[in-house]
Amino acid sequence: MAATLTEIMLTPETQPAVVADCLQLIQQEVAGKSGVSGTAVKLAYKTASSFAPGYLQSKVEEMVPDMVAQLEPFWADFAASGASGFGDYLVKRGDEVSEALLSVTDAYAATGTRPVILKAYRTVRGGAGKHVTAALPNLGSLVQKYAG
């Protein structure tokens, strides 16, 4: 039986590299945003990244296991399908995948205790699905780097 994403990506040896790659992916995606919604995303990112030293990294570290768990059924279906690119697979299920991933950030926001961060998150949440969907090709490549 094939290893699960959790077994592959969340080992003590691999998870720190996954977190580092996720942080780099976030920076890359934010940098590429433009327009009004892009400006809002950049401001929210700046708020989160400058809030406290290490805050953004610690949140990504906390969320990666939940994000991997949300991706697990998509990965299993992808692996069974014999398709070649996980990013392309994710894009074809963009709305579903985006909402699954955003359910993780929504859960963290629901229990958050940092008003400044929560306000920034709420500012961009309405349009977050399209931004997550736009990042799916790169997210798929990141997952395949470890699991493919």
N, C-alpha and C positions, 0 to 999 in steps of 0.2 A: 504494500500500500504506500502511496506517495506521502511524503511529509506534508504537513499542513503549513500554512504561512506562519502561524504562531511558532511552530517547531523550528522553522527556518530563520525567521526574522527577529525573534525575541530571545535568542540565546544570550547569555551574558557576554559572549564574545562578539556577537553580531549587532545587538541592539544599539550600542553607542554609535556605530557607524551608520545605522539606519536613522537614528535621531539626527546626526550631523547632516546626512543627505536630505532629510526632511526640512531642516532649517535652511539649507542652501536652496532647496526647491521653493520654499516660501519666499525667500529673498528674491529669487529669480522671477517668480510669478508677480510679486508686488512691483518690482522694478519695471516690468513690461506693461503695467496698467496705464491707461490714459483716459482722458475725458473726465466727466463729472464723477462717475462712479469709481473710476480709477483713482482720482484725487481723494475720495472718501476712504478707499481701501488703503492708500498710502498713509493717510493721516491716522487711521486706526492702527496700522502696523507700527508707525512711529510711536504712537501712544503706548502700545504693548511692549515694544522693544526698548523704550526709554523709561518705562515705569520704574523698574528696579533692576539692578545688575543681575543677570541670569534669569529674570522672570520668564521671558519667552522660552528660553531653553528648558526650564523646569516644567512649563506647561506642555511643551511638545513631548518631553520625556514621559509625562503623565498620560498624555492622550494617545501616544503611539500604540500601546497594546489594544486600546479600544478601537482605534482606526483599523488596525490589522484584523481584529475580530469582525469588523463590519465588511472588510474586503474578502474575508475567508470564503463565503459562499460564491462570490463572483469568481474568485480564483479557482475554486473547485469546478465550477461550471466551465470556465475557460479551459482548464487543463483537460477536462473530459471532451471538450469540443474539438480539440486538435488545432485550434486557431494559432496563428504565429505571433501576433502582437497583443499583449495584454492591454496596452494603451488604447489600441483600436477597439478591442473588445469593450473596454470601459466606456469609451465615447458612444458606442452604439446603445448603451444603457445609461446614458449620461444623467438623466433626471433621477433615475432610481439610485444610481451610485452616489450622486451628489447629496441626495437627501439622507442616504444611509450614513455618509461621512459627517454631514452637518448635524445629524442626531447626536453625535458625540460632542461636538462643540456646544450644541444647545443644552445638553445635560450638564456640562461644566458651567455654562452661563447660568443655569437655573440654580446652581448651588454656590455661585461665585460670591465673594465678599469684597471685591474691589470695585467700588462705584465707577471709578474712572475707566477701568477696563470694560466693565459691563456696558457703560454708555457707548464706548467706542464700538463694541461688538454689535450692540443694537442698531447703531447707525448704519452698519454695512450688511446686517443679516438679511434684509429684504432682497438684495441683489446678489447674495453670496452664492446661490446655486449656479448662476451663469459663470462666476469666477472659478468655482470648483470644477465645473464641467470643462472650462477652458484649460485647466491644469491636468486633466485626466491623462492625456497622452504622456506627459512627463512623469506623472505618478505611476502609470503603468510601466514605464521604462525603469523607474526606481525599483519597483517591486521585482521586475524580471532580473534586475542586476543581482539580486540575492536569491530569488526563487527559480529563476529560469534556467 
